[in-house]
């Protein structure tokens, strides 16, 4: 790194905000070009974003879709159904325990 002169003010960059659509398109572009053998750095340079940002977006995309391809809303729906079944099973087990407790007296 080069030292800046004391009399020159530091150049501040504005933090850029990218839309979710842009991030998803960037991740898709990297995944498509990765199959051909293009590096992450090359794709990031082409899109004008930092390599770390693109890598983080890709990680977030796999987390959002999950390893099985299940979206978050699908996962929530599935877990709610599973939770309802477990609550019914627990309620049944309590009733059975009460029944056998009364019978054993």
Buried (B, 14 or more C-beta within 10 A) or exposed (E): EEEEEEEEEEEEEEEEEEEEEEBBEBBEBBEEBEEEEBEBEEBBEEBEBEBEBBBEBBEBBEEEBEEEEBEEEEBEEEEEEEEEEEEEEEEEEEEEEEEEEEEEE
